């Protein structure tokens, strides 16, 4: 190798080393240029994350599903007191309701309103609805009656193998209106439902969702029929 070739290689090596040093310097400079977040920015970041999580959770609860605890014995033997049931929403939102569905409903006038006064005449009302689990037995336009413990819909006896406790009293034949749905507990002998004067047939907006699956206790996981 000639002296000229050695000089050329040495110069190229020096240039490469210089470029590497320059690149390293530029990288360090960019890191230094990045400012650390202030405490306020960190707090805002956490608040934004929490708000997003709340929005996602609320969206799932409103449009998809939520767990609800069974309170009472009005649905025995289908559902038992204390069981946790998964309630699904899409079918109800799409209007796909069928006779025999086990549904979660609200009753008229059974809610608690909490008012939060912000300023002067400005109030925000928070409404907490009391939920009930019942069986949907009749749809708008249907006739419904209970005679000698047997349910009749459109003057035909309904087979209900899930009924263990029959109704103690008859329910006279009633024809439902345009937006009226009849809901009754499977424990016909001990259920506060559409047969009662203070409840009566409910409207579609009072039906929250369908009881689809028993989640807890674990040894009783099953679909709801």
Phi, psi and omega in degrees: 000133183280163178298327181292320179294320178299317180297321181296314179296321180297318180296318180296320179295318179297320180294318179297318179297319179297319179296319180298317179295321181294319179296315178300321179294319181295320180296316179296324181293319179296321178297321180290329182291334179288122182273143176289146179293141176284169179299320179298319179294321177297317180297315179298323179296316179294318179298317178299319179296317179296318179297320178297318179297319179296316180299317179296316180296318180294322179297316178298317182293323183282318190254341186243291185195161174202153176273142179225141180269133176282127182237107180112180187246017186288347180248012176294141009263011181287312178230149185241154181304130177093348180289147177259124186244138174275122181255122181259147188251329189307316183299319180291317179298329179271001178077020181266078180250136182232149174300136180097350177294141171269119189235158173257128187227162170253148176257151178296132177076007181254072178211164177242130181249125176247125182258136177243113181275118181273304181196130177052236183278001185272117178236149172243126181257130175252122183253124177252116181268139174276128185258147179228146176252124183217175175254132178279113187253339182210147183250170179308134180090346179284152166261144183220141179204156173233120181230123179054037176086357181256134179274132177241126175239125185054040175067019176240135179294137181259128176283123182227082182294343182277353181276121177253319182255106184281161180295141180275341181227154177284157173237118186293152184303127181227139176258126183282148180278190187298323182234051181235136181231138181259123178238135182221145176285150178292333174275081187299338181278346184210069180213132175265110189210204185296348176286340182278144182296329182276359176244293180067186175299142182255162178269165185299324182292349178271354178268117188272317184184181179254136174282114188252325189210135172275119183268321183222148000291158186300328182280001179235023178298131181192161174280156182259127180238000000 
